[in-house]
């Protein structure tokens, strides 16, 4: 009876333990959407608006990204731009909206991100820049105030678990 009990306990324990957990695989996510501005009662695409995704888990970067060439009024950066390389290195992404305001970015893994969208068409007031937003952005960029400049911006925290549409509208 003791042998049967011991065998039963061993077999039952193996049954309830099951297979070892499979490793979690970080999947890339593609984020698409539109950046629009309201002009009176008409909405139109914000051509040249900038969309930047920054992973929230970044503690410290070796080198902060230069903002020259990444601002909405700058010409589109080429693929060798140092700021783009730094963003890619930390798992971030950058895109400029096309003439219809459409953009697409791809991040290397799922997770929590800060999403910074800077309008090209709508100007804001420098006094409206949030100090906490600027500190978070300054963890990655050389000069957060210069990156945003006098433009309206939106800075949010988002979780991306799969491909997703993310639209932004500036009034």
C-alpha positions as CSV (number, residue, x, y, z in Angstrom):
1,X,0.0,0.0,0.0
2,X,2.9,2.4,0.8
3,X,4.5,1.7,-2.5
4,X,1.3,2.4,-4.4
5,X,0.7,5.6,-2.4
6,X,4.2,6.8,-3.2
7,X,3.9,6.0,-6.9
8,X,0.5,7.7,-7.0
9,X,1.9,10.8,-5.4
10,X,4.8,11.0,-7.8
11,X,2.6,10.5,-10.8
12,X,0.1,13.0,-9.6
13,X,2.8,15.6,-8.9
14,X,4.2,15.2,-12.4
15,X,0.7,15.5,-13.9
16,X,-0.1,18.8,-12.1
17,X,3.3,20.3,-12.7
18,X,2.8,19.9,-16.5
19,X,5.4,21.1,-19.0
20,X,7.9,23.8,-18.1
21,X,6.8,27.3,-19.1
22,X,7.8,28.3,-22.6
23,X,10.0,31.4,-22.7
24,X,8.3,34.7,-23.4
25,X,9.2,36.0,-26.8
26,X,9.2,39.7,-27.4
27,X,7.3,40.4,-30.5
28,X,7.7,43.6,-32.6
29,X,4.7,45.9,-32.9
30,X,3.7,48.1,-35.8
31,X,1.9,51.3,-34.8
32,X,0.0,53.2,-37.5
33,X,-2.3,56.1,-37.4
34,X,-3.0,59.7,-38.4
35,X,-2.0,63.0,-37.0
36,X,-4.6,65.5,-37.7
37,X,-5.2,69.2,-37.0
38,X,-8.6,70.9,-36.8
39,X,-8.8,74.0,-38.9
40,X,-12.1,75.6,-38.0
41,X,-14.5,72.7,-38.5
42,X,-12.3,70.9,-41.0
43,X,-9.9,68.2,-40.0
44,X,-6.8,67.7,-42.2
45,X,-3.6,65.8,-42.0
46,X,-0.7,67.3,-40.1
47,X,2.0,66.8,-42.8
48,X,5.5,66.6,-41.2
49,X,4.2,66.0,-37.7
50,X,6.7,63.9,-35.7
51,X,5.8,60.7,-33.8
52,X,8.4,59.3,-31.4
53,X,8.1,56.1,-29.3
54,X,10.4,55.8,-26.3
55,X,10.4,52.6,-24.2
56,X,9.5,53.4,-20.5
57,X,12.0,50.8,-19.2
58,X,15.1,52.8,-20.4
59,X,17.1,53.7,-17.3
60,X,20.1,55.6,-18.7
61,X,21.5,56.1,-22.2
62,X,25.2,56.4,-22.9
63,X,24.6,59.2,-25.3
64,X,21.5,61.4,-25.7
65,X,20.1,61.9,-29.2
66,X,20.6,65.2,-31.0
67,X,17.4,66.9,-31.9
68,X,18.6,68.7,-35.0
69,X,17.0,66.9,-37.9
70,X,14.3,65.3,-35.9
71,X,12.0,68.3,-35.3
72,X,8.8,68.8,-37.3
73,X,10.1,71.7,-39.4
74,X,13.4,69.9,-40.2
75,X,13.8,68.0,-43.5
76,X,13.3,64.2,-43.0
77,X,16.5,62.7,-41.5
78,X,18.5,60.2,-43.5
79,X,18.9,56.6,-42.2
80,X,22.4,57.4,-40.8
81,X,21.2,60.2,-38.5
82,X,22.8,59.7,-35.1
83,X,19.5,60.5,-33.2
84,X,17.7,57.7,-35.2
85,X,20.5,55.3,-34.3
86,X,20.2,56.1,-30.6
87,X,16.5,55.7,-30.7
88,X,16.8,52.3,-32.4
89,X,19.5,51.2,-29.9
90,X,17.2,51.8,-26.9
91,X,14.2,50.1,-28.6
92,X,12.4,53.3,-29.7
93,X,11.1,54.5,-33.0
94,X,10.6,57.7,-35.1
95,X,8.3,58.7,-37.9
96,X,7.2,61.7,-39.8
97,X,3.6,62.0,-41.0
98,X,3.1,62.1,-44.7
99,X,1.0,64.8,-46.5
100,X,-2.2,63.1,-45.4
101,X,-1.0,62.9,-41.8
102,X,-0.4,59.2,-41.9
103,X,2.5,57.6,-40.1
104,X,3.9,54.1,-39.4
105,X,6.5,53.1,-36.8
106,X,7.8,49.6,-35.7
107,X,9.0,48.9,-32.2
108,X,11.2,45.8,-31.6
109,X,9.1,44.5,-28.7
110,X,5.8,44.7,-26.9
111,X,5.6,46.8,-23.7
112,X,5.1,50.2,-22.2
113,X,6.1,53.3,-24.2
114,X,6.0,57.0,-24.0
115,X,4.4,58.4,-27.2
116,X,5.5,61.9,-28.2
117,X,3.6,63.5,-31.1
118,X,4.7,67.0,-32.1
119,X,2.5,68.9,-34.5
120,X,4.0,70.7,-37.5
121,X,0.9,72.8,-38.3
122,X,-0.2,73.9,-34.8
123,X,1.9,76.2,-32.6
124,X,1.6,76.1,-28.8
125,X,2.8,78.3,-26.0
126,X,6.2,77.6,-24.4
127,X,4.7,78.1,-20.9
128,X,2.4,75.1,-21.7
129,X,5.4,72.7,-21.7
130,X,5.0,70.3,-18.8
131,X,8.1,70.0,-16.7
132,X,7.6,66.3,-16.0
133,X,7.2,65.6,-19.7
134,X,10.4,67.5,-20.5
135,X,12.4,65.5,-17.9
136,X,11.2,62.1,-19.4
137,X,12.0,63.3,-22.9
138,X,15.4,64.7,-21.7
139,X,16.4,61.2,-20.6
140,X,16.9,60.4,-24.3
141,X,17.3,63.7,-26.1
142,X,19.9,66.4,-25.7
143,X,17.4,69.3,-25.6
144,X,13.8,68.4,-25.1
145,X,12.7,72.0,-25.2
146,X,14.3,72.5,-28.6
147,X,12.8,69.3,-29.9
148,X,9.3,70.5,-29.2
149,X,10.0,74.2,-29.8
150,X,6.9,76.3,-30.2
151,X,4.8,73.5,-31.5
152,X,1.8,71.8,-29.8
153,X,2.6,68.3,-28.6
154,X,1.0,65.3,-27.0
155,X,2.9,63.1,-24.6
156,X,1.2,59.9,-23.3
157,X,2.0,56.6,-21.8
158,X,0.8,53.6,-23.8
159,X,1.1,49.8,-23.7
160,X,1.6,48.0,-27.0
161,X,0.9,44.3,-26.9
162,X,0.2,43.9,-30.7
163,X,0.0,45.9,-33.9
164,X,-2.2,48.9,-33.2
165,X,-3.8,52.1,-34.7
166,X,-3.0,55.2,-32.7
167,X,-4.5,58.5,-34.0
168,X,-3.8,62.0,-32.6
169,X,-5.7,65.2,-33.2
170,X,-4.6,68.8,-32.4
171,X,-7.2,71.5,-32.0
